[in-house]
Amino acid sequence: MDLLAKLQEENRKLNARIADLEAENSSLKKLNDWYIEQFKLRQKEKFGRSSEKGNDSDQLSFFDIFNETETLKEPIVVEPKEEEILVSSFKRKKKSRGKNLSDLPVETIEYKLTDEEKVCDNCQSPLTEMKKEIRKELVVIPAQVKVVEHVTYVYSCRACDKEGISGFIKSADSPKALIPKSMVSPSLLAHLQCEKYVMATPFYRQEGKYARLGINLSRQNLSNWDMAGARILKPLYDLLKKELLSNELLHVDETTLEVIHEPGRETKGKSYMWLYRTSKDTNRPVIIYDYQIGRSGEHAKAFLKDWQGKYLHCDGYGGYKKLTDVTLCGCLVHAKRKFHEAYIAGQSNEDAKIGENYLKKLFAIEKIADDNNYSYEERLILRQDKSRKVIDEFYAWINEISLKTLPQSLLGKAITYAINQKEYLCSFLKDGRIQLSNNLAEQSIRMFVIGRKNWIFSNTANGAASSSLIYSIVQTAIANNLKPEYYLRYVYEQIQLQKDLELENLLPWSEKIPEECKKKTSD
């Protein structure tokens, strides 16, 4: 009996050891899968394309957005009803070469035969004009720089001088200097700023460009003129901000900015450029950049203190929760991207694809509303009827899959994000004007990020604040279908020429803006 008991004890220990090793092996396998996910994700970020569009087999057909048998390979908790929604097929627009050149000046050169040449080589009879063959060329004329001298004549009264009366002096009317004691013209300042804030050309490169033309313009002068231009445009910026805050729906985003000489902070301290813009429900789009020394939600709260709006589109950053009496609208593109990354980096992770497909359905439903030009009321009805079902099915699936998913895996993080952001991701079901994503803000802030990659940092806080103001003016002009350089030049000219200027006439949507500043829309 002692031997049997001893063997049983040894067997128990071996079974316990086997169980421990199996648990350890399972844990190491999950850890290994996590490392593989991270490696694949980094490889994709470094070498892969940024678009989330995959092969046709990976894309959810609009015709099958409720046909789970064809689109999803795994069973789901709540079986969706099979419904058919007809969507107009996509038609690629035909491009017509030269069609977008209609607003350019045209120089016509005609090639004709001389009277002596207008004879038939066979019978010597006179030739008759049959047709014209027209070929177009796009000719570029390099920038020309010239000096304009403003000579103002001053007159005095000689009769008063002879009588010993205090002399009378009168000057001819002439425009004042745009920036006192400088040679800056409206066209030069508009060009310098559009090169930096539209074409992302830093001032040191512009300095080199003018040096090659034989003109000595130091980058220090260019920076000083730029900041002076920002001070000139500050009243216009204030009007744009006032217009922005009159809207009920806004989008917000933020990105880092390095400022070298910032009072009271170390060189390596992170500053931020905040972005606020109107949504699609207005025909007066406004884009405002706001430089701040940090990312605290207090900065957004201070900027929006006079805003009486209802909906704020944002990402998952918790700082926006400091805003009260506002409905935060989450970004479903962020949620979809996390499932997409989990699918790409995972080991045949079909669960991640199921989550991504659920969110694709929501955008497919929105496309139906877009293609049929639904009003906001009709769009809301469609969302309540179709999108709400998808959301309910998506979160029912989330509750099921979360129980068997490692929280630190990419799929686990995607699930956690969807759960934590549920309240905000579902906000679009409240109003047809709410967008499903914060793409508008991300597209606008991308223009600043492109510029930052070239000029890298701002030297001073004043320079960063000036940059935010000029970015606001030019990007708002672009959003209103204006040519930014032409618009800036016009604004500076009017400020230079007019003493009692009504700034409302300089706003991008004003009827006073000349046609040459407007970009013609192609058919």
C-alpha positions as CSV (number, residue, x, y, z in Angstrom):
1,M,0.0,0.0,0.0
2,D,2.9,2.4,0.7
3,L,4.3,1.7,-2.7
4,L,0.8,2.4,-4.4
5,A,0.4,5.6,-2.4
6,K,3.8,6.7,-3.4
7,L,3.2,6.0,-7.1
8,Q,-0.1,7.9,-6.9
9,E,1.6,10.9,-5.3
10,E,4.3,10.9,-8.0
11,N,1.5,10.7,-10.6
12,R,-0.3,13.6,-9.1
13,K,2.9,15.7,-9.1
14,L,3.6,14.8,-12.7
15,N,0.1,15.8,-13.7
16,A,0.4,19.0,-11.8
17,R,3.8,19.6,-13.5
18,I,2.2,18.9,-16.9
19,A,-0.6,21.3,-16.2
20,D,1.9,24.0,-15.2
21,L,4.0,23.5,-18.4
22,E,0.8,23.6,-20.5
23,A,-0.2,26.8,-18.9
24,E,3.3,28.2,-19.3
25,N,3.4,27.1,-22.9
26,S,0.0,28.7,-23.6
27,S,1.2,31.9,-22.0
28,L,4.4,31.9,-24.0
29,K,2.5,31.2,-27.2
30,K,0.2,34.2,-26.5
31,L,3.3,36.4,-25.8
32,N,5.0,35.1,-29.0
33,D,1.9,35.9,-31.0
34,W,1.9,39.4,-29.5
35,Y,5.5,40.0,-30.5
36,I,4.8,38.7,-34.0
37,E,1.8,41.2,-34.2
38,Q,4.0,44.1,-33.1
39,F,6.7,43.1,-35.5
40,K,4.3,42.9,-38.5
41,L,2.6,46.1,-37.5
42,R,6.0,48.0,-37.4
43,Q,6.9,46.4,-40.8
44,K,3.6,47.6,-42.2
45,E,4.1,51.1,-40.8
46,K,7.6,51.3,-42.2
47,F,7.2,49.6,-45.6
48,G,3.5,49.1,-46.2
49,R,1.0,51.4,-47.7
50,S,-1.0,53.7,-45.4
51,S,-4.3,53.0,-47.1
52,E,-6.6,50.5,-45.4
53,K,-7.9,49.3,-48.7
54,G,-7.0,45.7,-49.3
55,N,-7.6,43.2,-52.1
56,D,-11.1,42.9,-53.6
57,S,-11.5,39.8,-51.6
58,D,-10.9,41.7,-48.4
59,Q,-13.4,44.5,-49.2
60,L,-17.0,44.4,-48.1
61,S,-19.3,44.7,-51.2
62,F,-22.0,47.4,-50.8
63,F,-24.5,44.9,-52.4
64,D,-23.7,42.4,-49.6
65,I,-23.5,44.6,-46.6
66,F,-26.1,42.5,-44.8
67,N,-25.2,39.2,-46.3
68,E,-23.1,37.6,-43.6
69,T,-22.7,34.3,-45.4
70,E,-20.6,35.8,-48.1
71,T,-18.6,38.4,-46.1
72,L,-18.0,36.8,-42.7
73,K,-16.4,33.4,-42.3
74,E,-17.1,33.0,-38.5
75,P,-20.5,32.7,-36.8
76,I,-21.6,35.7,-34.8
77,V,-23.7,36.0,-31.7
78,V,-26.7,37.7,-33.2
79,E,-27.5,36.5,-36.7
80,P,-28.2,39.5,-38.9
81,K,-31.2,39.5,-41.1
82,E,-30.5,39.2,-44.8
83,E,-31.4,42.4,-46.5
84,E,-30.8,43.8,-49.9
85,I,-29.8,47.5,-50.4
86,L,-29.3,48.7,-53.9
87,V,-26.4,51.0,-54.3
88,S,-25.6,52.9,-57.5
89,S,-22.5,51.5,-59.1
90,F,-19.4,53.5,-59.1
91,K,-18.5,55.2,-62.4
92,R,-15.1,56.5,-63.0
93,K,-15.1,60.1,-64.2
94,K,-13.6,60.6,-67.6
95,K,-10.7,63.0,-67.6
96,S,-10.5,65.5,-70.3
97,R,-7.0,66.8,-71.0
98,G,-6.9,70.6,-70.9
99,K,-10.5,70.9,-69.5
100,N,-9.2,72.5,-66.3
101,L,-7.2,75.2,-68.2
102,S,-10.3,77.2,-69.0
103,D,-9.4,80.0,-66.5
104,L,-5.9,80.6,-67.9
105,P,-5.1,83.3,-70.4
106,V,-4.6,82.0,-73.9
107,E,-2.1,83.1,-76.5
108,T,-3.0,82.0,-80.0
109,I,-0.4,81.4,-82.7
110,E,-1.7,80.7,-86.2
111,Y,0.3,79.0,-88.9
112,K,-0.9,79.7,-92.4
113,L,0.4,79.3,-95.9
114,T,1.4,82.4,-97.8
115,D,-0.5,83.3,-100.9
116,E,2.3,81.9,-103.1
117,E,2.1,78.6,-101.2
118,K,-1.7,78.3,-101.5
119,V,-1.5,76.3,-104.8
120,C,-1.9,72.6,-105.6
121,D,1.4,70.9,-106.2
122,N,-0.3,68.8,-108.9
123,C,-2.4,71.1,-110.9
124,Q,-1.4,74.5,-109.6
125,S,-5.1,75.4,-108.7
126,P,-5.7,77.6,-105.6
127,L,-6.2,75.8,-102.3
128,T,-9.2,76.2,-100.1
129,E,-9.1,76.1,-96.3
130,M,-10.5,72.8,-95.2
131,K,-10.1,72.6,-91.3
132,K,-8.0,73.7,-88.4
133,E,-5.8,71.5,-86.3
134,I,-5.5,72.8,-82.8
135,R,-2.8,71.7,-80.3
136,K,-2.4,73.1,-76.9
137,E,0.8,73.6,-74.8
138,L,1.1,74.7,-71.2
139,V,3.8,77.4,-71.0
140,V,5.4,78.4,-67.7
141,I,6.8,81.9,-67.3
142,P,9.4,82.0,-64.5
143,A,8.7,84.4,-61.6
144,Q,9.9,87.9,-62.3
145,V,11.0,90.3,-59.5
146,K,11.0,94.0,-60.0
147,V,11.3,97.2,-57.9
148,V,8.4,99.6,-57.8
149,E,9.3,103.1,-56.6
150,H,6.4,105.0,-55.0
151,V,7.3,108.7,-55.5
152,T,5.0,111.0,-53.6
153,Y,5.1,114.7,-54.5
154,V,4.9,117.3,-51.7
155,Y,3.7,120.8,-52.4
156,S,4.0,124.1,-50.4
157,C,2.5,127.6,-50.7
158,R,5.2,130.2,-51.7
159,A,2.7,133.1,-51.1
160,C,2.3,132.1,-47.5
161,D,6.0,131.8,-47.2
162,K,6.5,135.4,-48.5
163,E,3.9,136.8,-46.1
164,G,5.6,135.1,-43.2
165,I,2.6,133.0,-42.5
166,S,3.1,129.4,-41.4
167,G,3.8,127.4,-44.5
168,F,1.0,125.4,-46.1
169,I,2.2,121.9,-47.2
170,K,0.1,119.4,-49.1
171,S,1.0,115.9,-50.3
172,A,-0.4,113.8,-53.1
173,D,-2.4,110.7,-52.0
174,S,-0.3,107.6,-51.9
175,P,-0.5,104.1,-50.3
176,K,1.2,103.7,-47.0
177,A,3.9,101.1,-46.5
178,L,2.4,97.7,-45.7
179,I,5.1,97.2,-43.0
180,P,6.7,100.5,-41.9
181,K,10.4,100.9,-43.0
182,S,10.4,97.9,-45.2
183,M,10.3,97.1,-48.9
184,V,7.6,94.5,-48.6
185,S,4.8,94.7,-51.0
186,P,1.4,92.8,-50.8
187,S,2.5,90.5,-53.6
188,L,5.8,89.7,-52.0
189,L,4.4,89.0,-48.6
190,A,1.5,86.9,-50.0
191,H,4.0,84.9,-52.1
192,L,6.4,84.3,-49.1
193,Q,3.6,83.1,-46.9
194,C,2.0,80.8,-49.4
195,E,5.4,79.3,-50.2
196,K,5.7,78.4,-46.5
197,Y,2.2,77.6,-45.5
198,V,0.8,76.1,-48.7
199,M,3.8,74.7,-50.4
200,A,5.7,73.9,-47.1
201,T,8.9,75.7,-48.3
202,P,10.8,76.9,-45.2
203,F,12.3,80.4,-45.2
204,Y,15.9,79.2,-45.5
205,R,15.0,77.6,-48.8
206,Q,13.3,80.7,-50.0
207,E,16.4,82.7,-49.0
208,G,18.4,80.5,-51.3
209,K,15.9,80.8,-54.1
210,Y,16.1,84.6,-54.0
211,A,19.9,84.5,-53.7
212,R,20.0,82.6,-57.0
213,L,18.1,85.5,-58.5
214,G,20.7,87.9,-57.2
215,I,18.4,89.3,-54.4
216,N,19.6,89.3,-50.8
217,L,16.7,88.5,-48.5
218,S,17.8,87.0,-45.2
219,R,15.7,84.5,-43.5
220,Q,15.6,86.8,-40.5
221,N,14.0,89.5,-42.5
222,L,11.5,86.9,-44.0
223,S,10.6,85.7,-40.5
224,N,10.1,89.3,-39.3
225,W,7.9,90.2,-42.2
226,D,5.9,87.0,-41.7
227,M,5.2,87.9,-38.1
228,A,4.4,91.5,-39.1
229,G,1.9,90.1,-41.6
230,A,0.3,88.0,-38.9
231,R,-0.2,91.1,-36.8
232,I,-1.9,92.8,-39.8
233,L,-4.2,89.9,-40.3
234,K,-5.1,89.4,-36.6
235,P,-8.4,91.3,-36.8
236,L,-9.4,89.1,-39.8
237,Y,-8.4,86.0,-37.8
238,D,-10.7,87.1,-34.9
239,L,-13.6,87.4,-37.3
240,L,-13.0,83.9,-38.6
241,K,-12.8,82.5,-35.1
242,K,-16.1,84.3,-34.3
243,E,-17.7,82.6,-37.3
244,L,-16.3,79.3,-36.3
245,L,-17.8,79.5,-32.8
246,S,-21.2,80.3,-34.2
247,N,-21.5,76.7,-35.6
248,E,-23.2,73.9,-33.7
249,L,-20.9,71.2,-35.0
250,L,-17.1,71.4,-34.8
251,H,-14.1,69.1,-35.3
252,V,-11.0,69.2,-33.2
253,D,-7.5,67.6,-33.3
254,E,-4.0,68.3,-32.1
255,T,-0.4,67.5,-32.9
256,T,3.0,68.2,-31.5
257,L,5.2,71.2,-32.2
258,E,8.7,71.9,-31.1
259,V,9.4,75.5,-30.1
260,I,13.1,76.1,-29.3
261,H,13.0,79.3,-27.3
262,E,9.8,79.1,-25.2
263,P,9.7,81.2,-22.0
264,G,10.0,79.1,-18.9
265,R,10.3,75.8,-20.6
266,E,13.1,73.4,-21.6
267,T,14.0,73.1,-25.2
268,K,12.8,69.5,-25.3
269,G,9.3,70.4,-23.9
270,K,6.4,69.4,-26.2
271,S,4.1,72.1,-27.4
272,Y,1.0,71.5,-29.4
273,M,-0.8,72.9,-32.4
274,W,-4.6,72.5,-32.0
275,L,-6.9,72.4,-34.9
276,Y,-10.6,73.5,-34.9
277,R,-12.8,73.5,-37.9
278,T,-16.4,73.6,-39.0
279,S,-18.2,70.5,-40.2
280,K,-20.0,69.7,-43.5
281,D,-23.2,71.4,-42.4
282,T,-22.1,74.9,-43.4
283,N,-21.3,76.7,-46.6
284,R,-18.8,78.9,-44.8
285,P,-16.0,76.5,-43.8
286,V,-13.5,77.9,-41.2
287,I,-10.3,76.3,-40.2
288,I,-8.5,77.7,-37.1
289,Y,-5.1,76.6,-35.8
290,D,-4.2,77.5,-32.2
291,Y,-0.7,77.2,-30.7
292,Q,-0.5,76.1,-27.0
293,I,2.3,75.0,-24.7
294,G,0.6,71.7,-23.9
295,R,-2.1,69.1,-24.6
296,S,-4.3,69.6,-21.5
297,G,-8.0,69.7,-22.2
298,E,-8.0,73.1,-20.5
299,H,-6.7,74.6,-23.7
300,A,-9.7,73.3,-25.7
301,K,-12.0,74.5,-22.9
302,A,-10.5,78.0,-23.0
303,F,-10.6,78.2,-26.8
304,L,-14.3,77.1,-26.8
305,K,-15.5,79.1,-23.8
306,D,-17.8,81.2,-25.9
307,W,-19.0,78.3,-28.0
308,Q,-22.7,77.4,-27.6
309,G,-22.5,74.4,-29.9
310,K,-23.8,70.9,-29.4
311,Y,-21.5,68.4,-31.0
312,L,-17.7,68.1,-31.0
313,H,-16.0,65.6,-33.3
314,C,-12.8,64.3,-31.7
315,D,-10.6,61.2,-31.2
316,G,-10.4,59.2,-28.0
317,Y,-8.2,61.6,-26.1
318,G,-9.6,62.0,-22.6
319,G,-8.8,65.7,-22.4
320,Y,-11.9,66.6,-24.3
321,K,-14.1,65.2,-21.6
322,K,-13.4,68.4,-19.6
323,L,-15.8,70.2,-21.9
324,T,-19.3,70.3,-20.4
325,D,-22.7,70.6,-22.1
326,V,-21.2,69.2,-25.3
327,T,-21.8,65.8,-27.0
328,L,-18.5,64.3,-28.0
329,C,-18.6,62.4,-31.3
330,G,-16.1,59.6,-31.6
331,C,-14.3,58.6,-34.7
332,L,-15.3,55.2,-36.2
333,V,-12.4,55.4,-38.6
334,H,-10.1,55.2,-35.6
335,A,-12.0,52.1,-34.4
336,K,-12.0,50.5,-37.8
337,R,-8.3,51.1,-38.2
338,K,-7.5,49.3,-35.0
339,F,-9.3,46.2,-36.2
340,H,-7.6,46.5,-39.6
341,E,-4.2,46.6,-38.0
342,A,-5.0,43.6,-35.8
343,Y,-6.1,41.7,-38.9
344,I,-3.0,42.6,-41.0
345,A,-0.6,41.9,-38.1
346,G,-2.3,38.8,-36.7
347,Q,-1.9,35.2,-37.5
348,S,-4.9,34.7,-39.9
349,N,-7.0,36.7,-37.4
350,E,-10.5,36.3,-38.8
351,D,-12.0,37.7,-35.6
352,A,-10.3,41.1,-36.4
353,K,-11.7,41.0,-39.9
354,I,-15.2,40.4,-38.6
355,G,-14.9,43.5,-36.4
356,E,-13.6,45.5,-39.3
357,N,-16.4,44.4,-41.6
358,Y,-19.1,45.4,-39.1
359,L,-17.7,49.0,-39.1
360,K,-17.4,48.9,-42.9
361,K,-21.1,48.3,-43.0
362,L,-21.7,51.7,-41.3
363,F,-19.7,53.5,-43.9
364,A,-21.5,51.6,-46.7
365,I,-24.8,52.8,-45.3
366,E,-23.5,56.4,-45.2
367,K,-22.5,56.0,-48.9
368,I,-26.1,55.2,-49.7
369,A,-27.2,58.5,-48.2
370,D,-24.4,60.4,-50.0
371,D,-25.2,58.8,-53.4
372,N,-28.9,59.7,-53.1
373,N,-28.3,63.2,-51.7
374,Y,-30.3,62.5,-48.5
375,S,-31.2,65.4,-46.3
376,Y,-30.0,65.3,-42.8
377,E,-33.5,64.2,-41.6
378,E,-33.5,61.4,-44.1
379,R,-30.0,60.4,-43.2
380,L,-31.0,60.2,-39.5
381,I,-34.0,57.9,-40.4
382,L,-31.7,55.7,-42.4
383,R,-29.2,55.5,-39.5
384,Q,-32.0,54.7,-37.0
385,D,-33.3,51.9,-39.3
386,K,-30.0,50.4,-40.6
387,S,-27.0,51.6,-38.7
388,R,-28.4,51.0,-35.2
389,K,-28.9,47.3,-36.1
390,V,-25.3,47.1,-37.1
391,I,-24.1,48.8,-34.0
392,D,-26.2,46.5,-31.8
393,E,-24.8,43.4,-33.6
394,F,-21.3,44.8,-33.4
395,Y,-21.3,45.2,-29.6
396,A,-23.1,41.9,-29.1
397,W,-20.2,40.3,-31.0
398,I,-17.7,42.4,-28.9
399,N,-19.1,41.1,-25.6
400,E,-18.7,37.5,-26.9
401,I,-15.2,37.8,-28.4
402,S,-13.7,39.9,-25.5
403,L,-13.9,36.9,-23.2
404,K,-11.4,34.9,-25.2
405,T,-9.1,37.7,-26.4
406,L,-5.7,38.6,-24.8
407,P,-6.1,42.3,-23.7
408,Q,-2.6,43.2,-24.7
409,S,-3.0,41.9,-28.3
410,L,-3.9,44.2,-31.1
411,L,-7.3,42.7,-31.3
412,G,-7.7,43.1,-27.5
413,K,-6.7,46.8,-27.8
414,A,-9.2,47.3,-30.6
415,I,-12.0,45.7,-28.5
416,T,-11.0,47.8,-25.5
417,Y,-11.1,51.0,-27.6
418,A,-14.5,50.1,-28.9
419,I,-15.9,49.4,-25.4
420,N,-14.4,52.5,-23.8
421,Q,-15.5,54.7,-26.7
422,K,-19.0,53.2,-27.2
423,E,-20.9,56.3,-25.9
424,Y,-19.0,58.6,-28.3
425,L,-18.9,56.2,-31.3
426,C,-22.7,55.9,-31.1
427,S,-23.3,59.7,-31.1
428,F,-23.9,59.8,-34.9
429,L,-27.3,58.1,-34.2
430,K,-28.5,61.3,-32.5
431,D,-28.3,63.8,-35.5
432,G,-28.0,63.4,-39.2
433,R,-25.4,66.2,-39.4
434,I,-22.9,64.3,-37.3
435,Q,-20.0,62.7,-39.2
436,L,-19.0,59.1,-38.6
437,S,-15.3,60.1,-38.5
438,N,-13.1,63.0,-37.5
439,N,-11.4,62.9,-41.0
440,L,-12.1,66.6,-41.7
441,A,-9.9,67.6,-38.8
442,E,-7.2,65.1,-39.6
443,Q,-7.1,66.2,-43.2
444,S,-6.7,69.9,-42.1
445,I,-4.1,69.2,-39.5
446,R,-2.1,67.1,-42.0
447,M,-1.3,70.4,-43.9
448,F,0.5,71.6,-40.8
449,V,2.3,68.3,-40.3
450,I,3.6,68.4,-43.9
451,G,5.0,71.8,-43.3
452,R,6.5,70.8,-39.9
453,K,8.4,68.0,-41.6
454,N,10.2,70.6,-43.7
455,W,10.8,73.5,-41.3
456,I,11.0,71.1,-38.3
457,F,10.5,73.6,-35.5
458,S,9.6,77.2,-34.5
459,N,12.3,79.3,-33.1
460,T,10.1,81.4,-30.7
461,A,6.6,81.3,-29.2
462,N,5.7,84.4,-31.2
463,G,6.8,82.7,-34.4
464,A,4.6,79.6,-33.6
465,A,1.6,81.9,-32.8
466,S,2.2,83.7,-36.1
467,S,2.3,80.4,-38.0
468,S,-1.0,79.3,-36.5
469,L,-2.6,82.5,-37.6
470,I,-1.3,82.4,-41.2
471,Y,-2.2,78.7,-41.5
472,S,-5.7,79.6,-40.4
473,I,-6.1,82.3,-43.1
474,V,-4.7,80.3,-46.0
475,Q,-6.4,77.0,-45.2
476,T,-9.7,78.7,-44.7
477,A,-9.3,80.4,-48.1
478,I,-8.5,77.0,-49.7
479,A,-11.6,75.5,-48.0
480,N,-13.7,78.3,-49.5
481,N,-12.4,77.5,-53.0
482,L,-10.1,80.5,-53.2
483,K,-6.6,80.8,-54.6
484,P,-4.7,81.4,-51.4
485,E,-1.9,83.6,-52.8
486,Y,-4.3,85.7,-54.9
487,Y,-6.6,86.1,-51.8
488,L,-3.8,87.0,-49.5
489,R,-2.4,89.6,-51.9
490,Y,-5.9,91.1,-52.3
491,V,-6.3,91.3,-48.5
492,Y,-3.0,93.0,-48.0
493,E,-3.7,95.4,-50.9
494,Q,-7.0,96.5,-49.4
495,I,-5.5,96.9,-45.9
496,Q,-2.7,99.0,-47.4
497,L,-5.0,101.2,-49.5
498,Q,-8.1,101.8,-47.4
499,K,-8.2,103.7,-44.2
500,D,-11.8,102.9,-43.1
501,L,-11.8,99.3,-44.2
502,E,-14.8,97.0,-43.4
503,L,-13.1,93.7,-42.6
504,E,-16.3,91.7,-43.3
505,N,-15.7,92.5,-47.0
506,L,-12.4,90.6,-46.8
507,L,-13.9,87.3,-45.4
508,P,-13.4,84.4,-47.9
509,W,-17.1,84.1,-48.6
510,S,-17.7,87.9,-49.1
511,E,-19.3,88.9,-52.4
512,K,-16.6,91.7,-52.5
513,I,-13.8,89.1,-53.2
514,P,-12.8,89.6,-56.9
515,E,-13.2,86.7,-59.4
516,E,-9.5,86.4,-60.0
517,C,-9.1,85.1,-56.4
518,K,-11.7,82.4,-56.9
519,K,-10.8,78.9,-58.1
520,K,-13.1,77.8,-60.9
521,T,-14.6,74.4,-60.2
522,S,-14.3,71.8,-62.9
523,D,-17.5,70.1,-64.2
